Amino acid sequence: MKKQSLIRGTVILGVAGILSKFLGLFFRWPLQMLIGDEGIGYYQMSFPLYMFFIATASGIPVAISKMVSERKAFNDDEGAILVFRKAMLLMVIMGIGFTAALLIFSRPIIEFLKWDNKSYYSLIGIAFAPIFISIMSAFRGFFQGLQNMNYTAVSQIIEQIGRVVVGVGLAYLLLPRGIEYSAGGAALGAAAGGIFGGIYLLIKYVGVRKEFKVKRIRDNVDVLSKLLYIAIPVSLGATVSSVMSLIDSALVPQKLLEAGFTYRESTILYGQLTGKAFILTNVPLTLSAALCASLVPIIAESYILNKRFEVVAKVDLALKTSMIIALPSCLGLFSLAYPILDLIFPGQSDGFRILQYSALAVPFIIIAQTSTSILQGVGLYILPVINLGIGCIIKVFITLFMVPMSHINIYGAIIGSTAGYIVASALNIRLLKRKLKVDIKTFEIVVKPLFAALLMVIAVVIIYMNVYNYTISSRIACLAAILSGVVVYSVLVVVFGIFKYSYIKNRFLKR
């Protein structure tokens, strides 16, 4: 199987991720129209628990990716297959265990977290997803370890199509029984997506497995212990990140009640935060996740082969790419928050200010993600987890203190998340400088992309205002502004020399 460079792998996964998010709009938009902010609130209350499982299990695919990449670097095909088999066993056990736990303890969970009882159906619906998602994730880790992102990318799109078709279909069919039943049907879509994506990857694995030409695989207990050695701290780091969302689902609705809001008002505000703002800020985070998925096996291979120049060059490229993604996304979402919500959720653009302020956290989340992946690629697993843990503690304190203030309310959760990621990203960058002796070129990595992003936003706002005055349509003006912004920013990236095509071609597209 042909390997892919960091840029090519990131582009492939990034395009697939954006397409998946676009397909997700065919899930989110009709769901918003069917059940509104209140129903979205029920759906989103259970979703952080599902994401908690994804985070808990995420260390194993990363470990597969890293270990398979290292074994392929030394042409150890037998070792690569053994890694995958051991990891698949772990993922199946975790998936079955988490699904069983959610089904058995659903009522106690709702009582402990003091959720509205109507969120029960969403929790039951989402409970079936972990077993199928775990199997699919193991396959993805294997293919990423081979440094070929095509199969992972296609599986993401298939997963999203299954989620949309089944989730929206069940939400529509169950709506006559009540909003809470409809939200539960939508939650079942996650399991359907996992089934369809897993079937596709299984078929592709059978074909790729034949290329290895390994007939007999000898067992090695050290493989399992090393998998766990890598996976546990990586999972802890991802779990800490998901705990931030779980904290919001546990604390924010309660603290909004203390601020004087009713149960319904609290649910609506929480739905606007997680069902609108988080969904849109996750679009640039999808590109960042694609970068991280490509980064770990490539950094791991260069590091284990002791190619220091390549490690440093790829760290520089990864940080620069992360800022090229983060800064225009942050400024674009902030400046066009209202028209973007009006475009995606016609007539339901409430909560645009929540989106504006949530967008400010995007650069720090992306830097934290990217730097964590770099550190994991070179074998530093524990320290990034500690840094994220420190950020999480800061978030908890700020959320507990600020959300109950009636004049701050839901924005306290946003301030807490932003502060937490600022601290985590700063600590990671400091660690990166110290451990890898990397010189972070601030002007090239931050200043140039920021200047280009500011010029892009000025152009976007001017284009939006002029098109709106001409068409009297916020949606047409928003589309025109976004498309123009992409073109303007792409040109500025080249003009300012942030990315040179010859540099990418010579260093990263050729292997």
Secondary structure, 3 states (H helix, E strand, C coil): CCCCCHHHHHHHHHHHHHHHHHHHHHHHHHHHHHHHHHHHHHHHHHHHHHHHHHHHHCHHHHHHHHHHHHHHHCCCHHHHHHHHHHHHHHHHHHHHHHHHHHHHCHHHHHHHHCCCHHHHHHHHHHHCHHHHHHHHHHHHHHHHHCCCCHHHHHHHHHHHHHHHHHHHHHHHHHHHHCHHHHHHHHHHHHHHHHHHHHHHHHHHHHHHHHHHCCCCCCCCHHHHHHHHHHHHHHHHHHHHHHHHHHHHHHHHHHHHHHCCCCHHHHHHHHHHHHHHHHHHHHHHHHHHHHHHHHHHHHHHHHHHCCCHHHHHHHHHHHHHHHHHHHHHHHHHHHHCHHHHHHHHCCCCCCCHHHHHHHHCCHHHHHHHHHHHHHHHHCCCCHHHHHHHHHHHHHHHHHHHHHCCCCCCCCHHHHHHHHHHHHHHHHHHHHHHHHHHCCCCCHHHHHHHHHHHHHHHHHHHHHHHHHHHHHHCCHHHHHHHHHHHHHHHHHHHHHHCCCCCHHHHHHHHHCC
